[in-house]
Structure formats: structure tokens, C-alpha cells
Amino acid sequence: MKRSLFILSIVIIVLIINGCSNNSVKGIKADYVDIGLGQSLYEGYNKVEQESVQSLVNSYNQLQYIGQTNQQLNYDKAISIIFVYHDKISGTLMIDDKGIFHTDDSTKNYQIASNNNTYEQALKIYKDLKQKY
């Protein structure tokens, strides 16, 4: 009896820990994105290819982070992405070149996993969009 209670306690603790360690963001959808670097912001409506938008959405939805950090975003190199779905903002992401980021559903900063290329992908889309203006 004591052994069963002990095993049950261990299982409950493991489930609680695993449930609390969800290090990903909530999923979004987007028809287009607005994207900026530093203090510039460009509207992507009818200017960013749908394939690029979907690629950024997929990257955002698969965003995994190591954990919360006290490091501040480097706003001079931070890319801001505003995801728009059915003419409403479905999500925002601000990420810098060191992988520090925050989303619209949190005021805390997080460190992105090192194998993620969201910043590089967003920077390429930003540069392409900037040339269209």
C-alpha cells in the first residue's frame, strides 16, 4: 500500500513538472506580416509573399525557448514582427540578434533555443520588404 502511494506520488510530481515546463508559444495564423528593424516598420500587406508569411508563422509556432532571461533586448538590432490574420493582430514577436525575445502575451524576455533561425529568416524578409519601399 505504501509502495503504491509512493509510486503514485512520483507519477503525479513528474506530470506536474512536465506540464509546467512547456517552453513554447501559443500558435497563431497570419494573412500577412508587418516587419521592422530598430525604429523602422514596413507594412507587408500585398508585399510579402504568402510563402514567406507562412514560413514565419511556422517558425513562430515552433518557437522553443530555453527559459526566461534578465538580459535586455538590443532594440537597435531587434526585429519586430506583427502577424495579422483577418485584419486583426494575431500575435507579435520582437527578437534580437542574440536570440532574446518576447511576444505579445508576455512582458518577460526569453532566450530562444540556439538551433532556431527565426531572426535570420525575419531579417531576410525585412531587407526584401524594405527594398519595395
Summary of the structure (lengths in Angstrom):
residues: 133
radius of gyration: 18.5
end to end distance: 72.3
largest distance: 72.3
contacts: 356
relative contact order: 0.19
helix: 34%
strand: 29%
